[in-house]
């Protein structure tokens, strides 16, 4: 089960990216394990979401495949978190 946290308000998208980078030590591109940690899911769950297309009932975060390596951009991680928050807000 995912942890439910309240995020601070941000002035700009750059503020939000810097917040996530500090909080989760994220880079511009992140490994599957780093992304799973930031998304509060197991690495195996994130891996399965790439083939199923959905993660926790929401469209899976976009990923980049370079050779045998899968990477997630920080912007895509943030977009996915926002999609989950929106989905939760609409479901209330």
Secondary structure, 3 states (H helix, E strand, C coil): CCCCCCCCCCCCHHHHHHHHHHHHCCCCEEEHHHHHHHHCCCHHHHHHHHHHCEECCEECCCCEEECCEEEEEHHHHHHHHHHHHHHHHHHC
